[in-house]
Amino acid sequence: MSKFVIEGANKISGSIKVHSSKNAILPLLAASLLSSDPIEILDVPLLEDIKVLLQLLSHCGCDVKIEDGKLQITPDIKNGDINVDGVNKLRASILLLGSLLARGKKVVLGMPGGCNIGTRPIDLHIKGLSQLGAEIKLNQGYIEAKVKKLKGAKVYLDFPSVGATENIMIAAVLAEGETIIENAATEPEVVCLANFLNSMGAKVMGAGTDTIRVLGVKKLFGCSFVPIPDRIEAGTYMAMAAMCGGELELTNVICEHIRPIIAKFKESGVKVYEGENAVRVEAPDRILATDIKTLPYPGFPTDMQAPMMSMLSIAKGTSVIIETIFENRFLHVGELVKMGANIKVEGRVAVVEGVKKLKGAKVEAKDLRGGAALVLAALSAEGVSEVEGAFHIDRGYFEFEKNITSLGGKIKRV
Ligand code: UD1
């Protein structure tokens, strides 16, 4: 089990390139099973979550090769029984249900895992796939599902779930007839998946709005595809520079995707300059308090809540943070408090009284984004910190310590 040892209070300045989005790539991997030909995905950061899903594709029978970020998948489905280790490490493994059913396979899938940030039910996935004609049985610890041929249907989502929207889209592209997803998620990752499916020959319309229409086709073909940049990785580095008094340029950024994040940085006194596929931030003398409420896109992303809380813990004034998406997403609060932050939580609301400086401490990452938030806090704090549980952070930040070191931060993995 590795941990990060961080010597704080060093300026974070310079320029780095943001990687492709993990949350955009995971659905593409699941959707690759739909193609009859090889698929190429470029600029793939080999993060832990991506490795696990690739192992599950290999387990199904696919041939998977990755070299210098160029991923080649030759889809083949010999095995729909994936009640194996790995499924439980990853929430996105539930997307294999949609793609295997679309290929008419009988599926046995272990219960998906992922960050411990709430109950994370899968009822909307099950409801949607059942409406397309799948027979799904939930057993203790695993799911069984089968269908001869999925049939298009109208599916209304009670909540615009990102994963359920993606799963139903994936299932619908090879279904007979038309599927309409109402109250669909509008996140950029959903649009990226639609573009990927369409470049394989699917007919998906309306992604990015709350109504997605899918006209089923008979077959999908190979393609070469570049995923969108990671908006959460970008936001995390922006917060890091803002907290550590630096100037940072990020390339490979779609500013449109980080609009709500940029708005909150500006309210906090951080200077943000938008360029073409790039963004530059300049830290203020002191961060200013601001309020945050996480919401589905284009609202403020829940994945940026923890890094933002870290930043606001050293702001001038009091910030109120409301987490509306996941009910257990304040696991980082207790750890930030160990570093001198003054934060009180009542249900889904955190009240952050800014302090002047955090101080180094031994803390533990308990989930991916909360873990990143602790690294940010440690980089800005006075003294040395140890952040245990680096594996959580490795799930979502590629070459994290290499990037931080290149920007002037002092971080070591031990
Ligand atoms: C995805 C992201 C995750 C991000 C989240 C919200 C990936 C791999 N992960 O997760 O980083 O934090 O979107 O932007 O892309 N829900 C149900 N029933 C369901 C499905 C979801 O009640 O069947 C609820 C969840 O418990 C949660 C809310 O809907 O409260 C949002 O979840 P969802 O949008 O599905 O998140 P994920 O796709 O799991």
Residues whose N, C-alpha, C, O or C-beta is under 5 A from the ligand:
A	BS01	UD1	N23 R91 A92 R120 P121 I122 D123 L124 H125 F159 P160 S161 V162 G163 A164 T302 D303 I325 F326
